[in-house]
């Protein structure tokens, strides 16, 4: 496992935005992941775990310390329909793998480009379900999630696959080269509808960052967008929502720096 200096992080994110990591490595096994965390502690480096790079915004100046690209990928079937997943397992891959083994329940999270560790860390929600509903055990090392054990149930693979395809089709309209939904939905309301219909900010652009014309709760990178532009768009929406509607919109993405 090599430690790379000043690795640009933009290619490792769905936003395609972000400066260099001071130190960078890729962990392909749980042993690699533990070793990287241990190395960071010895050197007094702060640690950032990077999964598939969705739901995050990395600053233009990059990140200090060690950024660990979590590529752990083991899926272990246990007794009583439980499954142990490495934290780096790509969730869409896990859903299909488990359906093919007759285990269902995770279809609600179809179309979300997250890792198991990321889903666990942010308490991810799917269509009508929370990730936490399925989690029975989380193992950690120095605070870093290593594996997650989930409880599933046997089910009809054909029915499950139809549900997966239905959910994926509904999400097919969502903009690409973005981080996912920018703001949490206020209770009983849609942030996208608020930004579009009440604040009239759909399409607003700063630099190469734009509030999406397809879905106003997404900010898209038109090519060469800077993190600073995205942050300014987020602040603009928040300021308008507060001034016009007395509404506080909270970011759903993790903004580093």
ABEGO torsion letter per residue (X at the ends): XBBBBGBBAAAABAAGBEBBBABBBBBABAAAAAAAAAAAAAAGBBBBBBBAGBGBBBBAAEBBEBBBBBABABBBBBBGGBBBBBAABBAAAAAAAAAAAGBBGAAAABGBBBBAAAAAAAGBBBBGBBAAAABABBBBBGGBBABBBBBBBBBBAAAAAAAAAAAAAAAAABBBGBAEBABBBBBGBBAAAAAAAAAGABGBBBEABBBBAABAABBBBAEGBBAAAAAAAAAAAAAAAAAAAGBBBBBABBBBX
